Amino acid sequence: MRSVIWVMPSFPIRDAAALLGVSDDTVRRWADSGRLAVITDDAGRRAVEGAVLAGFMEDLAVKQGFARSPVVARSARNRFPGLVTRVVWGPVMVQVEVQAGPHRVVSLMSREAADELGLEPGVVVVGVVKSTNVVIELPEGR
């Protein structure tokens, strides 16, 4: 049985800003003030490590609530936008962990479904909870 655990990527300032729902300048101000830790990527640009961004999003969610993407017509009402933080691949099934604000959402799905969705750490997804099932959707504009 092959299990793979992916390492979370880093995000350029522009991408971090889009995930946070703020301007690039706001993220730069947060970085300059020390509120948000940044690194220098291989291209010499400032970036935010995925784990740092997920933690920062969690802190903001506790203070301000969630930023939601447009809802597609669905019967499920419990939607958790977030970042994939871990993917464990098995021979048939895949475990996907999502950090959605202060919530860790875990989904078990077929390997085929995970492949079709292109799931890996750092992918923006929406965890949809209905009863005991968690369905992973890709938000519009991905």
Residue pairs with C-beta under 8 A, 6 or more apart in sequence:
1 90
1 91
2 89
2 90
2 91
3 88
3 89
3 90
4 87
4 88
4 89
5 86
5 87
5 88
6 86
6 87
6 120
6 121
7 121
8 49
8 50
8 51
8 54
8 83
8 85
8 86
8 121
8 122
9 50
9 121
9 122
10 39
10 41
10 47
10 48
10 49
10 50
11 19
11 47
11 48
11 49
11 50
11 53
11 122
12 41
12 45
12 46
12 47
13 24
13 27
13 28
13 31
13 38
13 45
13 46
13 47
13 48
14 24
16 27
16 36
16 47
16 48
16 53
17 23
17 24
17 26
17 27
19 53
19 57
19 83
19 124
20 26
20 27
20 53
20 56
20 57
20 60
20 67
21 67
27 36
27 48
28 46
30 36
31 37
31 38
31 46
31 48
36 48
36 52
36 56
37 48
37 49
37 52
38 46
38 47
38 48
39 46
39 47
39 48
39 49
40 46
40 47
41 47
48 56
50 83
50 85
50 121
50 122
51 85
53 83
54 82
54 83
54 85
54 99
57 82
57 83
57 99
57 101
58 99
58 101
58 102
60 101
61 101
61 102
62 101
62 102
66 80
66 81
66 100
66 101
67 81
68 79
68 81
69 81
69 126
69 139
69 140
69 141
70 140
71 79
72 137
72 140
74 128
75 130
76 128
76 129
76 130
76 135
78 128
78 129
78 130
79 126
79 127
79 128
79 129
80 98
80 100
80 101
80 103
80 105
80 126
80 127
80 128
80 129
81 100
81 124
81 125
81 126
81 127
81 139
82 98
82 99
82 100
82 101
82 103
82 105
82 124
82 125
82 126
82 127
83 98
83 99
83 121
83 122
83 123
83 124
83 125
84 96
84 97
84 98
84 119
84 120
84 121
84 122
84 123
84 124
84 125
85 97
85 98
85 99
85 104
85 121
86 95
86 96
86 97
86 121
87 94
87 95
87 96
87 97
87 114
87 119
87 120
87 121
88 94
88 95
89 111
89 114
90 111
91 111
92 110
92 111
93 108
93 109
93 110
93 111
94 108
94 109
94 110
94 111
94 113
94 114
94 119
95 106
95 107
95 108
96 106
96 107
96 108
96 109
96 114
96 119
96 136
97 104
97 105
97 106
98 104
98 105
98 106
98 107
98 125
98 127
98 136
100 127
105 127
105 129
105 134
106 134
107 127
107 134
107 135
107 136
109 136
113 136
117 123
117 125
117 136
117 138
119 125
119 136
124 138
124 139
124 142
125 136
125 137
125 138
125 139
126 136
126 137
126 138
126 139
127 134
127 135
127 136
128 134
128 135
128 136
128 137
129 135
